[in-house]
Amino acid sequence: MHCAGCGTENPPSAKFCVECGSPLQRSCTSCGASAPPTARFCPECGTALSASGTDGPTAPQAPWPAPAPTPPRSGSAQAPVAERRWVSVLFCDLVGFTSLSEDRDAEEVRDLLSSYFDV
């Protein structure tokens, strides 16, 4: 896939350009389907995509610059590869957790939390 920002050819599985860090795909806010960054309409549902190349009010207006290369560690042949990802974070406050966990064994508390994580 060619990057719309710099024209670099990228591997088919790449989500960001290996040269400039620009996103190679974006998601439709209506149906969630992937669309090329230059698409004006969603290929799945036909919803108009924003002209700026990003969707949604909290998305950045321009791609971030590529991260600076990490110097190789002594004894390693190649520097570790950095990757930028969009993530979602969920925060959950368990009411009464502090008082509940104070008098319990650490493994028992872990097992209790694991049941919540499983759900």
Phi and psi restraints in degrees (range 20) as a CNS / XPLOR table:
assign (resid 1 and name C) (resid 2 and name N)
       (resid 2 and name CA) (resid 2 and name C) 1.0 -87.4 20.0 2
assign (resid 2 and name N) (resid 2 and name CA)
       (resid 2 and name C) (resid 3 and name N) 1.0 138.4 20.0 2
assign (resid 2 and name C) (resid 3 and name N)
       (resid 3 and name CA) (resid 3 and name C) 1.0 -75.5 20.0 2
assign (resid 3 and name N) (resid 3 and name CA)
       (resid 3 and name C) (resid 4 and name N) 1.0 131.1 20.0 2
assign (resid 3 and name C) (resid 4 and name N)
       (resid 4 and name CA) (resid 4 and name C) 1.0 -71.1 20.0 2
assign (resid 4 and name N) (resid 4 and name CA)
       (resid 4 and name C) (resid 5 and name N) 1.0 -23.0 20.0 2
assign (resid 4 and name C) (resid 5 and name N)
       (resid 5 and name CA) (resid 5 and name C) 1.0 -80.6 20.0 2
assign (resid 5 and name N) (resid 5 and name CA)
       (resid 5 and name C) (resid 6 and name N) 1.0 -46.4 20.0 2
assign (resid 5 and name C) (resid 6 and name N)
       (resid 6 and name CA) (resid 6 and name C) 1.0 -123.3 20.0 2
assign (resid 6 and name N) (resid 6 and name CA)
       (resid 6 and name C) (resid 7 and name N) 1.0 -8.3 20.0 2
assign (resid 6 and name C) (resid 7 and name N)
       (resid 7 and name CA) (resid 7 and name C) 1.0 84.1 20.0 2
assign (resid 7 and name N) (resid 7 and name CA)
       (resid 7 and name C) (resid 8 and name N) 1.0 2.8 20.0 2
assign (resid 7 and name C) (resid 8 and name N)
       (resid 8 and name CA) (resid 8 and name C) 1.0 -68.8 20.0 2
assign (resid 8 and name N) (resid 8 and name CA)
       (resid 8 and name C) (resid 9 and name N) 1.0 138.7 20.0 2
assign (resid 8 and name C) (resid 9 and name N)
       (resid 9 and name CA) (resid 9 and name C) 1.0 -77.3 20.0 2
assign (resid 9 and name N) (resid 9 and name CA)
       (resid 9 and name C) (resid 10 and name N) 1.0 128.8 20.0 2
assign (resid 9 and name C) (resid 10 and name N)
       (resid 10 and name CA) (resid 10 and name C) 1.0 -117.3 20.0 2
assign (resid 10 and name N) (resid 10 and name CA)
       (resid 10 and name C) (resid 11 and name N) 1.0 157.3 20.0 2
assign (resid 10 and name C) (resid 11 and name N)
       (resid 11 and name CA) (resid 11 and name C) 1.0 -61.7 20.0 2
assign (resid 11 and name N) (resid 11 and name CA)
       (resid 11 and name C) (resid 12 and name N) 1.0 150.4 20.0 2
assign (resid 11 and name C) (resid 12 and name N)
       (resid 12 and name CA) (resid 12 and name C) 1.0 -58.0 20.0 2
assign (resid 12 and name N) (resid 12 and name CA)
       (resid 12 and name C) (resid 13 and name N) 1.0 -29.7 20.0 2
assign (resid 12 and name C) (resid 13 and name N)
       (resid 13 and name CA) (resid 13 and name C) 1.0 -86.7 20.0 2
assign (resid 13 and name N) (resid 13 and name CA)
       (resid 13 and name C) (resid 14 and name N) 1.0 -4.4 20.0 2
assign (resid 13 and name C) (resid 14 and name N)
       (resid 14 and name CA) (resid 14 and name C) 1.0 -69.2 20.0 2
assign (resid 14 and name N) (resid 14 and name CA)
       (resid 14 and name C) (resid 15 and name N) 1.0 139.2 20.0 2
assign (resid 14 and name C) (resid 15 and name N)
       (resid 15 and name CA) (resid 15 and name C) 1.0 -100.1 20.0 2
assign (resid 15 and name N) (resid 15 and name CA)
       (resid 15 and name C) (resid 16 and name N) 1.0 -22.6 20.0 2
assign (resid 15 and name C) (resid 16 and name N)
       (resid 16 and name CA) (resid 16 and name C) 1.0 -131.7 20.0 2
assign (resid 16 and name N) (resid 16 and name CA)
       (resid 16 and name C) (resid 17 and name N) 1.0 150.5 20.0 2
assign (resid 16 and name C) (resid 17 and name N)
       (resid 17 and name CA) (resid 17 and name C) 1.0 -63.7 20.0 2
assign (resid 17 and name N) (resid 17 and name CA)
       (resid 17 and name C) (resid 18 and name N) 1.0 133.9 20.0 2
assign (resid 17 and name C) (resid 18 and name N)
       (resid 18 and name CA) (resid 18 and name C) 1.0 -73.3 20.0 2
assign (resid 18 and name N) (resid 18 and name CA)
       (resid 18 and name C) (resid 19 and name N) 1.0 -15.3 20.0 2
assign (resid 18 and name C) (resid 19 and name N)
       (resid 19 and name CA) (resid 19 and name C) 1.0 -98.2 20.0 2
assign (resid 19 and name N) (resid 19 and name CA)
       (resid 19 and name C) (resid 20 and name N) 1.0 -48.0 20.0 2
assign (resid 19 and name C) (resid 20 and name N)
       (resid 20 and name CA) (resid 20 and name C) 1.0 -115.5 20.0 2
assign (resid 20 and name N) (resid 20 and name CA)
       (resid 20 and name C) (resid 21 and name N) 1.0 -9.0 20.0 2
assign (resid 20 and name C) (resid 21 and name N)
       (resid 21 and name CA) (resid 21 and name C) 1.0 83.0 20.0 2
assign (resid 21 and name N) (resid 21 and name CA)
       (resid 21 and name C) (resid 22 and name N) 1.0 4.3 20.0 2
assign (resid 21 and name C) (resid 22 and name N)
       (resid 22 and name CA) (resid 22 and name C) 1.0 -67.6 20.0 2
assign (resid 22 and name N) (resid 22 and name CA)
       (resid 22 and name C) (resid 23 and name N) 1.0 144.7 20.0 2
assign (resid 22 and name C) (resid 23 and name N)
       (resid 23 and name CA) (resid 23 and name C) 1.0 -65.7 20.0 2
assign (resid 23 and name N) (resid 23 and name CA)
       (resid 23 and name C) (resid 24 and name N) 1.0 138.5 20.0 2
assign (resid 23 and name C) (resid 24 and name N)
       (resid 24 and name CA) (resid 24 and name C) 1.0 -96.0 20.0 2
assign (resid 24 and name N) (resid 24 and name CA)
       (resid 24 and name C) (resid 25 and name N) 1.0 -17.2 20.0 2
assign (resid 24 and name C) (resid 25 and name N)
       (resid 25 and name CA) (resid 25 and name C) 1.0 -137.3 20.0 2
assign (resid 25 and name N) (resid 25 and name CA)
       (resid 25 and name C) (resid 26 and name N) 1.0 158.7 20.0 2
assign (resid 25 and name C) (resid 26 and name N)
       (resid 26 and name CA) (resid 26 and name C) 1.0 -142.0 20.0 2
assign (resid 26 and name N) (resid 26 and name CA)
       (resid 26 and name C) (resid 27 and name N) 1.0 165.4 20.0 2
assign (resid 26 and name C) (resid 27 and name N)
       (resid 27 and name CA) (resid 27 and name C) 1.0 -109.4 20.0 2
assign (resid 27 and name N) (resid 27 and name CA)
       (resid 27 and name C) (resid 28 and name N) 1.0 142.9 20.0 2
assign (resid 27 and name C) (resid 28 and name N)
       (resid 28 and name CA) (resid 28 and name C) 1.0 -71.5 20.0 2
assign (resid 28 and name N) (resid 28 and name CA)
       (resid 28 and name C) (resid 29 and name N) 1.0 133.5 20.0 2
assign (resid 28 and name C) (resid 29 and name N)
       (resid 29 and name CA) (resid 29 and name C) 1.0 -73.2 20.0 2
assign (resid 29 and name N) (resid 29 and name CA)
       (resid 29 and name C) (resid 30 and name N) 1.0 -16.8 20.0 2
assign (resid 29 and name C) (resid 30 and name N)
       (resid 30 and name CA) (resid 30 and name C) 1.0 -87.1 20.0 2
assign (resid 30 and name N) (resid 30 and name CA)
       (resid 30 and name C) (resid 31 and name N) 1.0 -50.3 20.0 2
assign (resid 30 and name C) (resid 31 and name N)
       (resid 31 and name CA) (resid 31 and name C) 1.0 -117.2 20.0 2
assign (resid 31 and name N) (resid 31 and name CA)
       (resid 31 and name C) (resid 32 and name N) 1.0 -10.5 20.0 2
assign (resid 31 and name C) (resid 32 and name N)
       (resid 32 and name CA) (resid 32 and name C) 1.0 84.1 20.0 2
assign (resid 32 and name N) (resid 32 and name CA)
       (resid 32 and name C) (resid 33 and name N) 1.0 2.2 20.0 2
assign (resid 32 and name C) (resid 33 and name N)
       (resid 33 and name CA) (resid 33 and name C) 1.0 -69.1 20.0 2
assign (resid 33 and name N) (resid 33 and name CA)
       (resid 33 and name C) (resid 34 and name N) 1.0 151.7 20.0 2
assign (resid 33 and name C) (resid 34 and name N)
       (resid 34 and name CA) (resid 34 and name C) 1.0 -76.6 20.0 2
assign (resid 34 and name N) (resid 34 and name CA)
       (resid 34 and name C) (resid 35 and name N) 1.0 143.9 20.0 2
assign (resid 34 and name C) (resid 35 and name N)
       (resid 35 and name CA) (resid 35 and name C) 1.0 -141.1 20.0 2
assign (resid 35 and name N) (resid 35 and name CA)
       (resid 35 and name C) (resid 36 and name N) 1.0 146.2 20.0 2
assign (resid 35 and name C) (resid 36 and name N)
       (resid 36 and name CA) (resid 36 and name C) 1.0 -62.2 20.0 2
assign (resid 36 and name N) (resid 36 and name CA)
       (resid 36 and name C) (resid 37 and name N) 1.0 152.2 20.0 2
assign (resid 36 and name C) (resid 37 and name N)
       (resid 37 and name CA) (resid 37 and name C) 1.0 -62.5 20.0 2
assign (resid 37 and name N) (resid 37 and name CA)
       (resid 37 and name C) (resid 38 and name N) 1.0 -20.2 20.0 2
assign (resid 37 and name C) (resid 38 and name N)
       (resid 38 and name CA) (resid 38 and name C) 1.0 -92.4 20.0 2
assign (resid 38 and name N) (resid 38 and name CA)
       (resid 38 and name C) (resid 39 and name N) 1.0 -5.5 20.0 2
assign (resid 38 and name C) (resid 39 and name N)
       (resid 39 and name CA) (resid 39 and name C) 1.0 -67.1 20.0 2
assign (resid 39 and name N) (resid 39 and name CA)
       (resid 39 and name C) (resid 40 and name N) 1.0 139.5 20.0 2
assign (resid 39 and name C) (resid 40 and name N)
       (resid 40 and name CA) (resid 40 and name C) 1.0 -93.4 20.0 2
assign (resid 40 and name N) (resid 40 and name CA)
       (resid 40 and name C) (resid 41 and name N) 1.0 -22.9 20.0 2
assign (resid 40 and name C) (resid 41 and name N)
       (resid 41 and name CA) (resid 41 and name C) 1.0 -134.5 20.0 2
assign (resid 41 and name N) (resid 41 and name CA)
       (resid 41 and name C) (resid 42 and name N) 1.0 149.5 20.0 2
assign (resid 41 and name C) (resid 42 and name N)
       (resid 42 and name CA) (resid 42 and name C) 1.0 -65.1 20.0 2
assign (resid 42 and name N) (resid 42 and name CA)
       (resid 42 and name C) (resid 43 and name N) 1.0 130.7 20.0 2
assign (resid 42 and name C) (resid 43 and name N)
       (resid 43 and name CA) (resid 43 and name C) 1.0 -71.1 20.0 2
assign (resid 43 and name N) (resid 43 and name CA)
       (resid 43 and name C) (resid 44 and name N) 1.0 -13.8 20.0 2
assign (resid 43 and name C) (resid 44 and name N)
       (resid 44 and name CA) (resid 44 and name C) 1.0 -95.8 20.0 2
assign (resid 44 and name N) (resid 44 and name CA)
       (resid 44 and name C) (resid 45 and name N) 1.0 -46.8 20.0 2
assign (resid 44 and name C) (resid 45 and name N)
       (resid 45 and name CA) (resid 45 and name C) 1.0 -117.4 20.0 2
assign (resid 45 and name N) (resid 45 and name CA)
       (resid 45 and name C) (resid 46 and name N) 1.0 -9.1 20.0 2
assign (resid 45 and name C) (resid 46 and name N)
       (resid 46 and name CA) (resid 46 and name C) 1.0 83.1 20.0 2
assign (resid 46 and name N) (resid 46 and name CA)
       (resid 46 and name C) (resid 47 and name N) 1.0 5.0 20.0 2
assign (resid 46 and name C) (resid 47 and name N)
       (resid 47 and name CA) (resid 47 and name C) 1.0 -66.0 20.0 2
assign (resid 47 and name N) (resid 47 and name CA)
       (resid 47 and name C) (resid 48 and name N) 1.0 137.9 20.0 2
assign (resid 47 and name C) (resid 48 and name N)
       (resid 48 and name CA) (resid 48 and name C) 1.0 -65.7 20.0 2
assign (resid 48 and name N) (resid 48 and name CA)
       (resid 48 and name C) (resid 49 and name N) 1.0 132.1 20.0 2
assign (resid 48 and name C) (resid 49 and name N)
       (resid 49 and name CA) (resid 49 and name C) 1.0 -96.6 20.0 2
assign (resid 49 and name N) (resid 49 and name CA)
       (resid 49 and name C) (resid 50 and name N) 1.0 152.1 20.0 2
assign (resid 49 and name C) (resid 50 and name N)
       (resid 50 and name CA) (resid 50 and name C) 1.0 -63.0 20.0 2
assign (resid 50 and name N) (resid 50 and name CA)
       (resid 50 and name C) (resid 51 and name N) 1.0 148.4 20.0 2
assign (resid 50 and name C) (resid 51 and name N)
       (resid 51 and name CA) (resid 51 and name C) 1.0 -70.5 20.0 2
assign (resid 51 and name N) (resid 51 and name CA)
       (resid 51 and name C) (resid 52 and name N) 1.0 -23.0 20.0 2
assign (resid 51 and name C) (resid 52 and name N)
       (resid 52 and name CA) (resid 52 and name C) 1.0 -74.8 20.0 2
assign (resid 52 and name N) (resid 52 and name CA)
       (resid 52 and name C) (resid 53 and name N) 1.0 -10.1 20.0 2
assign (resid 52 and name C) (resid 53 and name N)
       (resid 53 and name CA) (resid 53 and name C) 1.0 92.7 20.0 2
assign (resid 53 and name N) (resid 53 and name CA)
       (resid 53 and name C) (resid 54 and name N) 1.0 2.8 20.0 2
assign (resid 53 and name C) (resid 54 and name N)
       (resid 54 and name CA) (resid 54 and name C) 1.0 -130.3 20.0 2
assign (resid 54 and name N) (resid 54 and name CA)
       (resid 54 and name C) (resid 55 and name N) 1.0 157.1 20.0 2
assign (resid 54 and name C) (resid 55 and name N)
       (resid 55 and name CA) (resid 55 and name C) 1.0 -121.5 20.0 2
assign (resid 55 and name N) (resid 55 and name CA)
       (resid 55 and name C) (resid 56 and name N) 1.0 141.2 20.0 2
assign (resid 55 and name C) (resid 56 and name N)
       (resid 56 and name CA) (resid 56 and name C) 1.0 94.7 20.0 2
assign (resid 56 and name N) (resid 56 and name CA)
       (resid 56 and name C) (resid 57 and name N) 1.0 150.9 20.0 2
assign (resid 56 and name C) (resid 57 and name N)
       (resid 57 and name CA) (resid 57 and name C) 1.0 -70.8 20.0 2
assign (resid 57 and name N) (resid 57 and name CA)
       (resid 57 and name C) (resid 58 and name N) 1.0 -22.7 20.0 2
assign (resid 57 and name C) (resid 58 and name N)
       (resid 58 and name CA) (resid 58 and name C) 1.0 -99.2 20.0 2
assign (resid 58 and name N) (resid 58 and name CA)
       (resid 58 and name C) (resid 59 and name N) 1.0 0.5 20.0 2
assign (resid 58 and name C) (resid 59 and name N)
       (resid 59 and name CA) (resid 59 and name C) 1.0 -75.6 20.0 2
assign (resid 59 and name N) (resid 59 and name CA)
       (resid 59 and name C) (resid 60 and name N) 1.0 148.2 20.0 2
assign (resid 59 and name C) (resid 60 and name N)
       (resid 60 and name CA) (resid 60 and name C) 1.0 -66.0 20.0 2
assign (resid 60 and name N) (resid 60 and name CA)
       (resid 60 and name C) (resid 61 and name N) 1.0 152.2 20.0 2
assign (resid 60 and name C) (resid 61 and name N)
       (resid 61 and name CA) (resid 61 and name C) 1.0 -83.8 20.0 2
assign (resid 61 and name N) (resid 61 and name CA)
       (resid 61 and name C) (resid 62 and name N) 1.0 -18.0 20.0 2
assign (resid 61 and name C) (resid 62 and name N)
       (resid 62 and name CA) (resid 62 and name C) 1.0 -144.0 20.0 2
assign (resid 62 and name N) (resid 62 and name CA)
       (resid 62 and name C) (resid 63 and name N) 1.0 151.4 20.0 2
assign (resid 62 and name C) (resid 63 and name N)
       (resid 63 and name CA) (resid 63 and name C) 1.0 -65.2 20.0 2
assign (resid 63 and name N) (resid 63 and name CA)
       (resid 63 and name C) (resid 64 and name N) 1.0 150.8 20.0 2
assign (resid 63 and name C) (resid 64 and name N)
       (resid 64 and name CA) (resid 64 and name C) 1.0 -70.9 20.0 2
assign (resid 64 and name N) (resid 64 and name CA)
       (resid 64 and name C) (resid 65 and name N) 1.0 154.6 20.0 2
assign (resid 64 and name C) (resid 65 and name N)
       (resid 65 and name CA) (resid 65 and name C) 1.0 -67.8 20.0 2
assign (resid 65 and name N) (resid 65 and name CA)
       (resid 65 and name C) (resid 66 and name N) 1.0 154.4 20.0 2
assign (resid 65 and name C) (resid 66 and name N)
       (resid 66 and name CA) (resid 66 and name C) 1.0 -62.9 20.0 2
assign (resid 66 and name N) (resid 66 and name CA)
       (resid 66 and name C) (resid 67 and name N) 1.0 142.3 20.0 2
assign (resid 66 and name C) (resid 67 and name N)
       (resid 67 and name CA) (resid 67 and name C) 1.0 -64.9 20.0 2
assign (resid 67 and name N) (resid 67 and name CA)
       (resid 67 and name C) (resid 68 and name N) 1.0 148.3 20.0 2
assign (resid 67 and name C) (resid 68 and name N)
       (resid 68 and name CA) (resid 68 and name C) 1.0 -65.2 20.0 2
assign (resid 68 and name N) (resid 68 and name CA)
       (resid 68 and name C) (resid 69 and name N) 1.0 143.0 20.0 2
assign (resid 68 and name C) (resid 69 and name N)
       (resid 69 and name CA) (resid 69 and name C) 1.0 -63.1 20.0 2
assign (resid 69 and name N) (resid 69 and name CA)
       (resid 69 and name C) (resid 70 and name N) 1.0 139.8 20.0 2
assign (resid 69 and name C) (resid 70 and name N)
       (resid 70 and name CA) (resid 70 and name C) 1.0 -84.5 20.0 2
assign (resid 70 and name N) (resid 70 and name CA)
       (resid 70 and name C) (resid 71 and name N) 1.0 129.8 20.0 2
assign (resid 70 and name C) (resid 71 and name N)
       (resid 71 and name CA) (resid 71 and name C) 1.0 -64.5 20.0 2
assign (resid 71 and name N) (resid 71 and name CA)
       (resid 71 and name C) (resid 72 and name N) 1.0 144.3 20.0 2
assign (resid 71 and name C) (resid 72 and name N)
       (resid 72 and name CA) (resid 72 and name C) 1.0 -65.6 20.0 2
assign (resid 72 and name N) (resid 72 and name CA)
       (resid 72 and name C) (resid 73 and name N) 1.0 144.9 20.0 2
assign (resid 72 and name C) (resid 73 and name N)
       (resid 73 and name CA) (resid 73 and name C) 1.0 -75.1 20.0 2
assign (resid 73 and name N) (resid 73 and name CA)
       (resid 73 and name C) (resid 74 and name N) 1.0 153.2 20.0 2
assign (resid 73 and name C) (resid 74 and name N)
       (resid 74 and name CA) (resid 74 and name C) 1.0 -64.0 20.0 2
assign (resid 74 and name N) (resid 74 and name CA)
       (resid 74 and name C) (resid 75 and name N) 1.0 133.8 20.0 2
assign (resid 74 and name C) (resid 75 and name N)
       (resid 75 and name CA) (resid 75 and name C) 1.0 89.3 20.0 2
assign (resid 75 and name N) (resid 75 and name CA)
       (resid 75 and name C) (resid 76 and name N) 1.0 -7.8 20.0 2
assign (resid 75 and name C) (resid 76 and name N)
       (resid 76 and name CA) (resid 76 and name C) 1.0 -104.1 20.0 2
assign (resid 76 and name N) (resid 76 and name CA)
       (resid 76 and name C) (resid 77 and name N) 1.0 147.8 20.0 2
assign (resid 76 and name C) (resid 77 and name N)
       (resid 77 and name CA) (resid 77 and name C) 1.0 -81.0 20.0 2
assign (resid 77 and name N) (resid 77 and name CA)
       (resid 77 and name C) (resid 78 and name N) 1.0 -28.6 20.0 2
assign (resid 77 and name C) (resid 78 and name N)
       (resid 78 and name CA) (resid 78 and name C) 1.0 -142.3 20.0 2
assign (resid 78 and name N) (resid 78 and name CA)
       (resid 78 and name C) (resid 79 and name N) 1.0 144.7 20.0 2
assign (resid 78 and name C) (resid 79 and name N)
       (resid 79 and name CA) (resid 79 and name C) 1.0 -68.5 20.0 2
assign (resid 79 and name N) (resid 79 and name CA)
       (resid 79 and name C) (resid 80 and name N) 1.0 148.8 20.0 2
assign (resid 79 and name C) (resid 80 and name N)
       (resid 80 and name CA) (resid 80 and name C) 1.0 -63.8 20.0 2
assign (resid 80 and name N) (resid 80 and name CA)
       (resid 80 and name C) (resid 81 and name N) 1.0 149.1 20.0 2
assign (resid 80 and name C) (resid 81 and name N)
       (resid 81 and name CA) (resid 81 and name C) 1.0 -87.7 20.0 2
assign (resid 81 and name N) (resid 81 and name CA)
       (resid 81 and name C) (resid 82 and name N) 1.0 128.5 20.0 2
assign (resid 81 and name C) (resid 82 and name N)
       (resid 82 and name CA) (resid 82 and name C) 1.0 -91.8 20.0 2
assign (resid 82 and name N) (resid 82 and name CA)
       (resid 82 and name C) (resid 83 and name N) 1.0 146.7 20.0 2
assign (resid 82 and name C) (resid 83 and name N)
       (resid 83 and name CA) (resid 83 and name C) 1.0 -139.8 20.0 2
assign (resid 83 and name N) (resid 83 and name CA)
       (resid 83 and name C) (resid 84 and name N) 1.0 133.2 20.0 2
assign (resid 83 and name C) (resid 84 and name N)
       (resid 84 and name CA) (resid 84 and name C) 1.0 -99.1 20.0 2
assign (resid 84 and name N) (resid 84 and name CA)
       (resid 84 and name C) (resid 85 and name N) 1.0 132.6 20.0 2
assign (resid 84 and name C) (resid 85 and name N)
       (resid 85 and name CA) (resid 85 and name C) 1.0 -134.6 20.0 2
assign (resid 85 and name N) (resid 85 and name CA)
       (resid 85 and name C) (resid 86 and name N) 1.0 148.9 20.0 2
assign (resid 85 and name C) (resid 86 and name N)
       (resid 86 and name CA) (resid 86 and name C) 1.0 -86.4 20.0 2
assign (resid 86 and name N) (resid 86 and name CA)
       (resid 86 and name C) (resid 87 and name N) 1.0 132.3 20.0 2
assign (resid 86 and name C) (resid 87 and name N)
       (resid 87 and name CA) (resid 87 and name C) 1.0 -132.5 20.0 2
assign (resid 87 and name N) (resid 87 and name CA)
       (resid 87 and name C) (resid 88 and name N) 1.0 159.3 20.0 2
assign (resid 87 and name C) (resid 88 and name N)
       (resid 88 and name CA) (resid 88 and name C) 1.0 -113.6 20.0 2
assign (resid 88 and name N) (resid 88 and name CA)
       (resid 88 and name C) (resid 89 and name N) 1.0 139.6 20.0 2
assign (resid 88 and name C) (resid 89 and name N)
       (resid 89 and name CA) (resid 89 and name C) 1.0 -120.9 20.0 2
assign (resid 89 and name N) (resid 89 and name CA)
       (resid 89 and name C) (resid 90 and name N) 1.0 132.3 20.0 2
assign (resid 89 and name C) (resid 90 and name N)
       (resid 90 and name CA) (resid 90 and name C) 1.0 -111.9 20.0 2
assign (resid 90 and name N) (resid 90 and name CA)
       (resid 90 and name C) (resid 91 and name N) 1.0 126.8 20.0 2
assign (resid 90 and name C) (resid 91 and name N)
       (resid 91 and name CA) (resid 91 and name C) 1.0 -111.8 20.0 2
assign (resid 91 and name N) (resid 91 and name CA)
       (resid 91 and name C) (resid 92 and name N) 1.0 133.5 20.0 2
assign (resid 91 and name C) (resid 92 and name N)
       (resid 92 and name CA) (resid 92 and name C) 1.0 -133.6 20.0 2
assign (resid 92 and name N) (resid 92 and name CA)
       (resid 92 and name C) (resid 93 and name N) 1.0 130.5 20.0 2
assign (resid 92 and name C) (resid 93 and name N)
       (resid 93 and name CA) (resid 93 and name C) 1.0 -106.2 20.0 2
assign (resid 93 and name N) (resid 93 and name CA)
       (resid 93 and name C) (resid 94 and name N) 1.0 117.5 20.0 2
assign (resid 93 and name C) (resid 94 and name N)
       (resid 94 and name CA) (resid 94 and name C) 1.0 -88.6 20.0 2
assign (resid 94 and name N) (resid 94 and name CA)
       (resid 94 and name C) (resid 95 and name N) 1.0 113.6 20.0 2
assign (resid 94 and name C) (resid 95 and name N)
       (resid 95 and name CA) (resid 95 and name C) 1.0 -63.3 20.0 2
assign (resid 95 and name N) (resid 95 and name CA)
       (resid 95 and name C) (resid 96 and name N) 1.0 128.1 20.0 2
assign (resid 95 and name C) (resid 96 and name N)
       (resid 96 and name CA) (resid 96 and name C) 1.0 79.9 20.0 2
assign (resid 96 and name N) (resid 96 and name CA)
       (resid 96 and name C) (resid 97 and name N) 1.0 10.0 20.0 2
assign (resid 96 and name C) (resid 97 and name N)
       (resid 97 and name CA) (resid 97 and name C) 1.0 -64.1 20.0 2
assign (resid 97 and name N) (resid 97 and name CA)
       (resid 97 and name C) (resid 98 and name N) 1.0 -41.2 20.0 2
assign (resid 97 and name C) (resid 98 and name N)
       (resid 98 and name CA) (resid 98 and name C) 1.0 -61.4 20.0 2
assign (resid 98 and name N) (resid 98 and name CA)
       (resid 98 and name C) (resid 99 and name N) 1.0 -50.4 20.0 2
assign (resid 98 and name C) (resid 99 and name N)
       (resid 99 and name CA) (resid 99 and name C) 1.0 -66.9 20.0 2
assign (resid 99 and name N) (resid 99 and name CA)
       (resid 99 and name C) (resid 100 and name N) 1.0 -33.9 20.0 2
assign (resid 99 and name C) (resid 100 and name N)
       (resid 100 and name CA) (resid 100 and name C) 1.0 -66.5 20.0 2
assign (resid 100 and name N) (resid 100 and name CA)
       (resid 100 and name C) (resid 101 and name N) 1.0 -40.2 20.0 2
assign (resid 100 and name C) (resid 101 and name N)
       (resid 101 and name CA) (resid 101 and name C) 1.0 -85.1 20.0 2
assign (resid 101 and name N) (resid 101 and name CA)
       (resid 101 and name C) (resid 102 and name N) 1.0 -15.4 20.0 2
assign (resid 101 and name C) (resid 102 and name N)
       (resid 102 and name CA) (resid 102 and name C) 1.0 -62.5 20.0 2
assign (resid 102 and name N) (resid 102 and name CA)
       (resid 102 and name C) (resid 103 and name N) 1.0 -37.8 20.0 2
assign (resid 102 and name C) (resid 103 and name N)
       (resid 103 and name CA) (resid 103 and name C) 1.0 -100.2 20.0 2
assign (resid 103 and name N) (resid 103 and name CA)
       (resid 103 and name C) (resid 104 and name N) 1.0 10.2 20.0 2
assign (resid 103 and name C) (resid 104 and name N)
       (resid 104 and name CA) (resid 104 and name C) 1.0 -113.1 20.0 2
assign (resid 104 and name N) (resid 104 and name CA)
       (resid 104 and name C) (resid 105 and name N) 1.0 158.4 20.0 2
assign (resid 104 and name C) (resid 105 and name N)
       (resid 105 and name CA) (resid 105 and name C) 1.0 -70.5 20.0 2
assign (resid 105 and name N) (resid 105 and name CA)
       (resid 105 and name C) (resid 106 and name N) 1.0 147.5 20.0 2
assign (resid 105 and name C) (resid 106 and name N)
       (resid 106 and name CA) (resid 106 and name C) 1.0 -58.2 20.0 2
assign (resid 106 and name N) (resid 106 and name CA)
       (resid 106 and name C) (resid 107 and name N) 1.0 -39.7 20.0 2
assign (resid 106 and name C) (resid 107 and name N)
       (resid 107 and name CA) (resid 107 and name C) 1.0 -66.7 20.0 2
assign (resid 107 and name N) (resid 107 and name CA)
       (resid 107 and name C) (resid 108 and name N) 1.0 -35.7 20.0 2
assign (resid 107 and name C) (resid 108 and name N)
       (resid 108 and name CA) (resid 108 and name C) 1.0 -66.1 20.0 2
assign (resid 108 and name N) (resid 108 and name CA)
       (resid 108 and name C) (resid 109 and name N) 1.0 -40.5 20.0 2
assign (resid 108 and name C) (resid 109 and name N)
       (resid 109 and name CA) (resid 109 and name C) 1.0 -65.4 20.0 2
assign (resid 109 and name N) (resid 109 and name CA)
       (resid 109 and name C) (resid 110 and name N) 1.0 -41.9 20.0 2
assign (resid 109 and name C) (resid 110 and name N)
       (resid 110 and name CA) (resid 110 and name C) 1.0 -59.5 20.0 2
assign (resid 110 and name N) (resid 110 and name CA)
       (resid 110 and name C) (resid 111 and name N) 1.0 -44.9 20.0 2
assign (resid 110 and name C) (resid 111 and name N)
       (resid 111 and name CA) (resid 111 and name C) 1.0 -62.7 20.0 2
assign (resid 111 and name N) (resid 111 and name CA)
       (resid 111 and name C) (resid 112 and name N) 1.0 -38.8 20.0 2
assign (resid 111 and name C) (resid 112 and name N)
       (resid 112 and name CA) (resid 112 and name C) 1.0 -63.7 20.0 2
assign (resid 112 and name N) (resid 112 and name CA)
       (resid 112 and name C) (resid 113 and name N) 1.0 -47.2 20.0 2
assign (resid 112 and name C) (resid 113 and name N)
       (resid 113 and name CA) (resid 113 and name C) 1.0 -64.9 20.0 2
assign (resid 113 and name N) (resid 113 and name CA)
       (resid 113 and name C) (resid 114 and name N) 1.0 -35.7 20.0 2
assign (resid 113 and name C) (resid 114 and name N)
       (resid 114 and name CA) (resid 114 and name C) 1.0 -61.7 20.0 2
assign (resid 114 and name N) (resid 114 and name CA)
       (resid 114 and name C) (resid 115 and name N) 1.0 -35.4 20.0 2
assign (resid 114 and name C) (resid 115 and name N)
       (resid 115 and name CA) (resid 115 and name C) 1.0 -65.0 20.0 2
assign (resid 115 and name N) (resid 115 and name CA)
       (resid 115 and name C) (resid 116 and name N) 1.0 -36.2 20.0 2
assign (resid 115 and name C) (resid 116 and name N)
       (resid 116 and name CA) (resid 116 and name C) 1.0 -68.4 20.0 2
assign (resid 116 and name N) (resid 116 and name CA)
       (resid 116 and name C) (resid 117 and name N) 1.0 -42.6 20.0 2
assign (resid 116 and name C) (resid 117 and name N)
       (resid 117 and name CA) (resid 117 and name C) 1.0 -64.5 20.0 2
assign (resid 117 and name N) (resid 117 and name CA)
       (resid 117 and name C) (resid 118 and name N) 1.0 -35.4 20.0 2
assign (resid 117 and name C) (resid 118 and name N)
       (resid 118 and name CA) (resid 118 and name C) 1.0 -62.4 20.0 2
assign (resid 118 and name N) (resid 118 and name CA)
       (resid 118 and name C) (resid 119 and name N) 1.0 -38.0 20.0 2
